[in-house]
């Protein structure tokens, strides 16, 4: 098996022969399908079924008004032509004049079903309508001029015919071989059904009031018919409709410009990135891989918090695996898929989108500082808390300042080693104003061990002598820091600054 982009074969629907005034009788739906594609109306007949008024998200194309502004393919364009020219004003008000078309799809038990309808502006005579669905987008056909249609080998052409008076259509499939349509195969009633209207139908979806025989529909099991390979990722992204006056080799007349559709047998995987905390203060990019069993799916990508990666066109039920490379300082706390499948074996069904969310928690801790001081005048115990002291922490921009309890905290730090430096207040001494601190993952301001800082107040001591008789005595002062002699008049002093609490002994000698 291999993975392809969303898109797949092109389907061309052709209605040939007379459009009868009554449709064939509605019977059972296609096996395994609840869409009523065989009654030629738009409303649900059997409760629990689906019809055009209740189908999910149908794609509808509307033709330009009849007249000189309506566009068409010119210069004798045929169904097998790739190089065509868009012209205006060449569509007569006749059986070839289109009005509206619709396309829808369902996925049930890994089976992909295609539903479509057409309406026309006139019901006279025979007419042929070609619904073409392409895996790639067509060029802009709303403007006049030369155009190159986009087709690929393996595209499909389904011929819708009412022949020989039959009220039920015959559906025949052709394959585009790169040059023309080939390999004709009739689709049986077990994989296809269709009908035209027998009465006037009214709803905005089909363009208001549509008389009998101007509405037709079909329902096809693309998987059971072999038009989509269950082991390949195939689908359709563009649809449009054309008309012809007669057989498949006749000139194409009117068309309605292509519309975007999304019809496939593929699944989608979405990988989402979530961090705790969010937003992520580190703005980290997380690396992922998304690989798949026998599939060619092999994606490598990076996501930041809040980003996602979408892998569209994933082969259904192919068993893919998603993995994250966990960066340093992060923990992968959860990686789960919303359908319950493990990320090591993601189970994707046809048409399903599986979202897997990787949640990473940043490994963070807190740094706590406790600051106290000696203060003789304080009431209670000594030492006492020291508020208003600033500390710088390596790698942190803002300083930490102690509160009334002498505590400062910096949280949300990555685990590891930091340096804490006190801005020692004037009048104090710190024995160790710079200390290391290791932040432990998971700690908070309430649980982290505090780093202790203690300050002591300083005192200036001055000893002085003053001879009462000018020059009568000469004195020396010795406080262990060298003697000081008095001056010629017998006066002098010794100042000892920034003394920590303790006992200081000074010897004073007075010499007559």
For each residue, the residues with C-beta under 8 A, 3 or more apart:
1: 231 232 294 295 315 318
2: 232 233 295 296 315
3: 233 292 295 296 297 313 314 315
4: 7 8 232 233 234 266 313
5: 135 312 313
6: 233 235 237 262 264 266 312 313
7: 4 134 135 136 234 235 236 237 264 313
8: 4 135 228 234 235 236 263 264 265
9: 133 135 154 155 156 176 227 228 234 236
10: 132 133 134 135 151 152 155 156 157 176 236
11: 114 131 132 133 155 156 157 158 227 236
12: 79 130 131 132 133 156 157 158 159 174 181
13: 116 118 129 130 131 132 158 159 160 218 241
14: 128 129 130 157 158 159 160 161 244 248
15: 19 118 127 128 129 160 161 162 169 216
16: 126 128 159 160 161 162 163 247
17: 126 161 162 163 164
18: 125 126 162 165
19: 15 123 126 127 162 196 213 216
20: 23 162 165 167 196 213
21: 198 212 213
22: 167 198 212
23: 20 39 40 167 195 196 197 198
24: 38 40 166 167 168 195
25:
26: 36 38 39 40 45 195
27: 38
28:
29: 33 34 35 36 37 38 49 193 219
30: 33 35 37 113 190 191 192 193 219 221
31: 190 221 224
32: 108 109 111 221
33: 29 30 106 108 111 113 219 221
34: 29 48 49 50 108
35: 29 30 49 50 51 55 106 113 115 219
36: 26 29 39 41 44 45 46 49 50 51
37: 29 30 115 193 194 195 217 218 219
38: 24 26 27 29 168 193 194 195 219
39: 23 26 36 45 51 195
40: 23 24 26 195 196 197 198 215 216 217
41: 36 45 51 197 198 199 201 215
42: 51 52 53 117 201 203 205 206 215
43: 51 52 53
44: 36 47 49 50 51 53 54
45: 26 36 39 41 49 51
46: 36 49
47: 44
48: 34
49: 29 34 35 36 44 45 46
50: 34 35 36 44 54 55 106
51: 35 36 39 41 42 43 44 45 54 55
52: 42 43 55 58 102 104 115 117 203 205 206 217
53: 42 43 44 203 205
54: 44 50 51
55: 35 50 51 52 58 104 106 115
56: 104 106
57: 104
58: 52 55 102 103 104 115 205
59: 102 103 104 239 259 260 261
60: 100 101 102 205 259
61: 100 101 102 239 240 241 256 257 258 259
62: 99 100 207 256
63: 70 97 98 99 100 121 254 256
64: 69 70 71
65: 69 70
66: 70 91 93 97 121
67: 70 89 93
68: 88 89
69: 64 65 88 89
70: 63 64 65 66 67 88 89 91 97 254
71: 64 86 87 88 91 141 142 144 255 257
72: 86 87 88 90 91 252 253 254 255
73: 77 84 85 86 87 242 252 253 255
74: 77 84 85 86 87 90
75: 84 85 87
76: 251
77: 73 74 81 84 85 251 252
78: 81 249 250 251 252
79: 12 130 157 181 244 248 249 252
80: 179 180 181
81: 77 78 84 149
82: 148 149 151
83: 146 147 148 149
84: 73 74 75 77 81 146 147 148 149 252
85: 73 74 75 77 144 145 146 147
86: 71 72 73 74 141 143 144 145 147
87: 71 72 73 74 75 90 144
88: 68 69 70 71 72 144
89: 67 68 69 70
90: 72 74 87
91: 66 70 71 72 96 97 253 254
92: 96 97
93: 66 67 97 121 122
94: 97 122 124 125
95: 120 122 123 124 125 126 127 245
96: 91 92 127 243 244 245 253 254
97: 63 66 70 91 92 93 94 120 121 122 243 254
98: 63 101 118 119 120 121 129 241 243 254 255 256
99: 62 63 119 120 121 207 210 214
100: 60 61 62 63 118 119 206 207 256
101: 60 61 98 116 117 118 119 129 131 239 240 241 256
102: 52 58 59 60 61 116 117 118 205 206
103: 58 59 114 115 116 131 133 239 259 261 263
104: 52 55 56 57 58 59 114 115 116
105: 112 113 114 115 261 262 263
106: 33 35 50 55 56 112 113 115
107: 110 111 112 113 265 349 350 351
108: 32 33 34 111 113
109: 32
110: 107 223 230 265 316 317 349 350
111: 32 33 107 108 221 223 224 350
112: 105 106 107 221 222 223 228 263 264 265 350 351
113: 30 33 35 105 106 107 108 219 220 221 222
114: 11 103 104 105 133 218 219 220 222 263
115: 35 37 52 55 58 103 104 105 106 217 218 219 220
116: 13 101 102 103 104 131 217 218
117: 42 52 101 102 206 215 216 217
118: 13 15 98 100 101 102 129 131 215 216 217 241
119: 98 99 100 101 206 207 210 214 215
120: 95 97 98 99 123 127 129 214 243
121: 63 66 93 97 98 99 214
122: 93 94 95 97 214
123: 19 95 120 211 212 213 214
124: 94 95
125: 18 94 95
126: 16 17 18 19 95 246
127: 15 19 95 96 120 243 244 245
128: 14 15 16 243 244 245 246 247 248 250
129: 13 14 15 98 101 118 120 160 216 241 242 243
130: 12 13 14 79 241 242 243 244 252
131: 11 12 13 101 103 116 118 158 239 240 241
132: 10 11 12 13 157 239 240 241 242
133: 9 10 11 12 103 114 156 236 238 239 261 263
134: 7 10 137 138 150 151 152 155 236 237 238 239 258
135: 5 7 8 9 10 152 155 234 235 236 237 238
136: 7 150 152 237 238
137: 134 150 237 238 258 260
138: 134 141 149 150 238 240 258
139: 147 148 149 150
140: 143 257
141: 71 86 138 147 240 255 257 258
142: 71 257
143: 86 140
144: 71 85 86 87 88
145: 85 86
146: 83 84 85
147: 83 84 85 86 139 141
148: 82 83 84 139
149: 81 82 83 84 138 139
150: 134 136 137 138 139 238
151: 10 82 134 155 176
152: 10 134 135 136 155 176 178
153: 176 177 178
154: 9 175 176
155: 9 10 11 134 135 151 152 175 176
156: 9 10 11 12 133 173 174 175 176 227
157: 10 11 12 14 79 132 173 174 175 176 181
158: 11 12 13 14 131 171 172 173 174 187 220
159: 12 13 14 16 170 171 172 173 174 248
160: 13 14 15 16 129 169 170 171 194 216 218
161: 14 15 16 17 169 170 171 172
162: 15 16 17 18 19 20 166 167 168 169 170 196
163: 16 17 166 170
164: 17
165: 18 20
166: 24 162 163 169 170
167: 20 22 23 24 162 195 196
168: 24 38 162 194 195
169: 15 160 161 162 166 194 195 216 218
170: 159 160 161 162 163 166 186
171: 158 159 160 161 186 187 192 194 218 220
172: 158 159 161 184 185 186 187
173: 156 157 158 159 184 185 186 187 225 227
174: 12 156 157 158 159 181 182 183 184 185
175: 154 155 156 157 181 182 183
176: 9 10 151 152 153 154 155 156 157 180 181 182
177: 153 180 181 182 183
178: 152 153
179: 80
180: 80 176 177
181: 12 79 80 157 174 175 176 177 248
182: 174 175 176 177
183: 174 175 177
184: 172 173 174
185: 172 173 174
186: 170 171 172 173
187: 158 171 172 173 191 192 220 225
188: 191 192
189: 192 193
190: 30 31 224
191: 30 187 188 220 221 224 225
192: 30 171 187 188 189 218 219 220 221 225
193: 29 30 37 38 189 218 219
194: 37 38 160 168 169 171 216 217 218 219
195: 23 24 26 37 38 39 40 167 168 169 216 217
196: 19 20 23 40 162 167 213 215 216 217
197: 23 40 41 200 201 210 212 213 214 215 216
198: 21 22 23 40 41 212 213
199: 41 212
200: 197 209 210 211 212
201: 41 42 197 206 209 210 215
202: 208 209 210
203: 42 52 53 206 208
204: 207 208
205: 42 52 53 58 60 102
206: 42 52 100 102 117 119 201 203 210 215
207: 62 99 100 119 204 210
208: 202 203 204
209: 200 201 202
210: 99 119 197 200 201 202 206 207 214 215
211: 123 200 214
212: 21 22 123 197 198 199 200
213: 19 20 21 123 196 197 198
214: 99 119 120 121 122 123 197 210 211
215: 40 41 42 117 118 119 196 197 201 206 210
216: 15 19 40 117 118 129 160 169 194 195 196 197
217: 37 40 52 115 116 117 118 194 195 196
218: 13 37 114 115 116 160 169 171 192 193 194
219: 29 30 33 35 37 38 113 114 115 192 193 194
220: 113 114 115 158 171 187 191 192 225 227
221: 30 31 32 33 111 112 113 191 192 224 225
222: 112 113 114 225 227 228 265
223: 110 111 112 226 227 228 230 265
224: 31 111 190 191 221
225: 173 187 191 192 220 221 222
226: 223 229
227: 9 11 156 173 220 222 223
228: 8 9 112 222 223 232 234 235 265
229: 226 232 234
230: 110 223 265 316
231: 1 315
232: 1 2 4 228 229 265 315
233: 2 3 4 6 264 265 266 313 314 315 316
234: 4 7 8 9 135 228 229 264 265 266
235: 6 7 8 135 228 262 263 264 265 266 313
236: 7 8 9 10 11 133 134 135 239 261 262 263 264
237: 6 7 134 135 136 137 260 261 262
238: 133 134 135 136 137 138 150 258 259 260 261
239: 59 61 101 103 131 132 133 134 236 258 259 261
240: 61 101 131 132 138 141 255 256 257 258 259
241: 13 61 98 101 118 129 130 131 132 255 256
242: 73 129 130 132 252 253 254 255
243: 96 97 98 120 127 128 129 130 252 253 254 255
244: 14 79 96 127 128 130 247 248 250 251 252 253
245: 95 96 127 128 250 251 253
246: 126 128 250
247: 16 128 244 250
248: 14 79 128 159 181 244
249: 78 79
250: 78 128 244 245 246 247
251: 76 77 78 244 245
252: 72 73 77 78 79 84 130 242 243 244 255
253: 72 73 91 96 242 243 244 245
254: 63 70 72 91 96 97 98 242 243
255: 71 72 73 98 141 240 241 242 243 252
256: 61 62 63 98 100 101 240 241
257: 61 71 140 141 142 240
258: 61 134 137 138 141 238 239 240
259: 59 60 61 103 238 239 240
260: 59 137 237 238
261: 59 103 105 133 236 237 238 239
262: 6 105 235 236 237
263: 8 103 105 112 114 133 235 236
264: 6 7 8 112 233 234 235 236 313 350 351
265: 8 107 110 112 222 223 228 230 232 233 234 235 316 350 351
266: 4 6 233 234 235 312 313 314 315 316 350 351
267: 314 315 316 348 349 350 351 352 353 354
268: 310 311 312 313 314 348 352 353 354
269: 290 310 311 314 320 322 346 348 353 354 355 356
270: 308 309 310 311 353 354 355 356
271: 288 290 301 303 308 309 311 322 356 357 358
272: 303 307 308 355 356 357 358
273: 286 303 304 305 306 307 308 357 358 360
274: 278 305 306 357 358 359 360
275: 278 279 280 284 305 359 360 361 362
276: 333 359 360 361 362
277: 280 281 362 412
278: 274 275 305 306
279: 275 305 306
280: 275 277 283 284 304 305 362
281: 277 362 412
282: 329 362 414
283: 280 304
284: 275 280 304 305 327 330
285: 302 303 304
286: 273 302 303 304 324 325 326 327 330 358 360
287: 300 301 302 324 325
288: 271 299 300 301 302 303 309 322 323 324 325 358
289: 298 299 300 322 323
290: 269 271 297 298 299 300 301 309 311 320 321 322
291: 297 298 299 320 321 323
292: 3 295 296 297 298 314 315 318 319 320 321
293: 318 319 320
294: 1 318
295: 1 2 3 292 314 315 318 320
296: 2 3 292
297: 3 290 291 292 311 314 315 318 320
298: 289 290 291 292
299: 288 289 290 291 309 311
300: 287 288 289 290
301: 271 287 288 290 309
302: 285 286 287 288
303: 271 272 273 285 286 288 307 308 309 358
304: 273 280 283 284 285 286 307
305: 273 274 275 278 279 280 284
306: 273 274 278 279
307: 272 273 303 304
308: 270 271 272 273 303
309: 270 271 288 290 299 301 303
310: 268 269 270
311: 268 269 270 271 290 297 299 314
312: 5 6 266 268
313: 3 4 5 6 7 233 235 264 266 268
314: 3 233 266 267 268 269 292 295 297 311 318 320 348
315: 1 2 3 231 232 233 266 267 292 295 297 318 348
316: 110 230 233 265 266 267 348 349 350 352
317: 110 347 348 349
318: 1 292 293 294 295 297 314 315 348
319: 292 293 345 346 347
320: 269 290 291 292 293 295 297 314 345 346 348
321: 290 291 292 343 344 345 346
322: 269 271 288 289 290 335 343 346 356 358
323: 288 289 291 343
324: 286 287 288 332 335 358 360
325: 286 287 288
326: 286 330 331 332 360
327: 284 286 330
328:
329: 282 362 363 414 415
330: 284 286 326 327 360 361 362 363
331: 326 360 361 363
332: 324 326 335 358 359 360
333: 276 359 360 361
334: 357 358 359
335: 322 324 332 343 356 357 358 359
336: 343 356 357
337: 340 341 342 343 346 354 355 356 357
338: 354 355 356 357
339: 347 352 354
340: 337
341: 337 345 346 347 354
342: 337 345 346
343: 321 322 323 335 336 337 346 356
344: 321
345: 319 320 321 341 342
346: 269 319 320 321 322 337 341 342 343 354 356
347: 317 319 339 341 354
348: 267 268 269 314 315 316 317 318 320 352 354
349: 107 110 267 316 317 352
350: 107 110 111 112 264 265 266 267 316
351: 107 112 264 265 266 267
352: 267 268 316 339 348 349
353: 267 268 269 270
354: 267 268 269 270 337 338 339 341 346 347 348
355: 269 270 272 337 338
356: 269 270 271 272 322 335 336 337 338 343 346
357: 271 272 273 274 334 335 336 337 338
358: 271 272 273 274 286 288 303 322 324 332 334 335
359: 274 275 276 332 333 334 335
360: 273 274 275 276 286 324 326 330 331 332 333
361: 275 276 330 331 333
362: 275 276 277 280 281 282 329 330 414
363: 329 330 331 414 415 441 442
364: 411 412 413 414 415 441 442
365: 411 413 414 415 439 440 441 442 443 444 448
366: 409 410 411 412 413 439 443 444 445 447 448
367: 393 400 409 410 411 413 418 420 437 439 448 451
368: 407 408 409 445 448 449 450 451
369: 391 400 402 407 408 409 420 450 451 453
370: 406 407 450 451 452 453
371: 385 386 389 391 402 406 407 408 422 453 454 455
372: 383 384 385 386 406 452 453 454 455
373: 383 384 385 386 428 454 455 456 457
374: 382 383 384 454 455 456 457 501
375: 378 382 383 384 457
376: 382
377:
378: 375 382 384
379:
380: 384
381: 384
382: 374 375 376 378
383: 372 373 374 375 454
384: 372 373 374 375 378 380 381 406
385: 371 372 373 402 404 405 406 407
386: 371 372 373 389 402 406 425 455
387: 402 403 404 405 406
388: 401 402 425
389: 371 386 401 402 406 408 422 423 425 453 455
390: 399 400 401 422 423
391: 369 371 399 400 401 402 408 420 421 422 423 453
392: 396 399 400 420 421 423
393: 367 396 399 400 410 418 419 420 437
394: 418 419 420
395: 418
396: 392 393 400 410 413 418
397:
398:
399: 390 391 392 393 423
400: 367 369 390 391 392 393 396 408 409 410
401: 388 389 390 391 408
402: 369 371 385 386 387 388 389 391 405 406 407 408
403: 387 406 407 408
404: 385 387
405: 385 387 402
406: 370 371 372 384 385 386 387 389 402 403
407: 368 369 370 371 385 402 403 450
408: 368 369 371 389 391 400 401 402 403
409: 366 367 368 369 400 445 448
410: 366 367 393 396 400 413
411: 364 365 366 367 444 445
412: 277 281 364 366
413: 364 365 366 367 396 410 416 418 439
414: 282 329 362 363 364 365 439
415: 329 363 364 365 439 440 441
416: 413 438 439
417: 436 437 438 439
418: 367 393 394 395 396 413 436 437 438 439
419: 393 394 434 435 436 437
420: 367 369 391 392 393 394 434 435 436 437 451
421: 391 392 433 434
422: 371 389 390 391 430 433 434 453
423: 389 390 391 392 399
424: 428 429 430 433 455
425: 386 388 389 428 455
426:
427: 457 458
428: 373 424 425 455 456 457 458
429: 424 455 456 458 498 500
430: 422 424 433 453 454 455
431: 454
432: 435 453
433: 421 422 424 430 453
434: 419 420 421 422
435: 419 420 432 451 453
436: 417 418 419 420
437: 367 393 417 418 419 420 451
438: 416 417 418
439: 365 366 367 413 414 415 416 417 418 443 448
440: 365 415 443 448
441: 363 364 365 415
442: 363 364 365
443: 365 366 439 440 447 448 449
444: 365 366 411 447 448
445: 366 368 409 411 448
446:
447: 366 443 444
448: 365 366 367 368 409 439 440 443 444 445
449: 368 443
450: 368 369 370 407
451: 367 368 369 370 420 435 437
452: 370 372
453: 369 370 371 372 389 391 422 430 432 433 435
454: 371 372 373 374 383 430 431
455: 371 372 373 374 386 389 424 425 428 429 430
456: 373 374 428 429 500 501
457: 373 374 375 427 428 501
458: 427 428 429 497 498 499 500
459: 498 499 500 501
460: 495 496 497 498 499
461: 479 495 496 499 504
462: 493 494 495 496
463: 477 479 493 494 496 506 508
464: 491 492 493 494
465: 475 477 486 490 491 492 493 508 510
466: 490 491
467: 470 471 472 473 474 475 486 489 490 491
468: 472
469: 472 473 490
470: 467 489 490
471: 467 488 489 490
472: 467 468 469 490 512
473: 467 469 486 490 510 511 512
474: 467 485 486 490 511
475: 465 467 485 486 490 492 508 509 510 511
476: 483 484 485 486 508 509 511
477: 463 465 483 484 492 493 494 506 507 508
478: 482 483 484 506 507 508 509
479: 461 463 494 496 504 505 506 507
480: 504 505 506
481: 494 496
482: 478
483: 476 477 478
484: 476 477 478 492 493 494
485: 474 475 476 492
486: 465 467 473 474 475 476 489 490 491 492
487: 490 491 492
488: 471
489: 467 470 471 486
490: 465 466 467 469 470 471 472 473 474 475 486 487
491: 464 465 466 467 486 487
492: 464 465 475 477 484 485 486 487
493: 462 463 464 465 477 484
494: 462 463 464 477 479 481 484 506
495: 460 461 462
496: 460 461 462 463 479 481 499 504
497: 458 460
498: 429 458 459 460
499: 458 459 460 461 496 502 504
500: 429 456 458 459
501: 374 456 457 459
502: 499
503:
504: 461 479 480 496 499
505: 479 480
506: 463 477 478 479 480 494
507: 477 478 479
508: 463 465 475 476 477 478
509: 475 476 478
510: 465 473 475
511: 473 474 475 476
512: 472 473
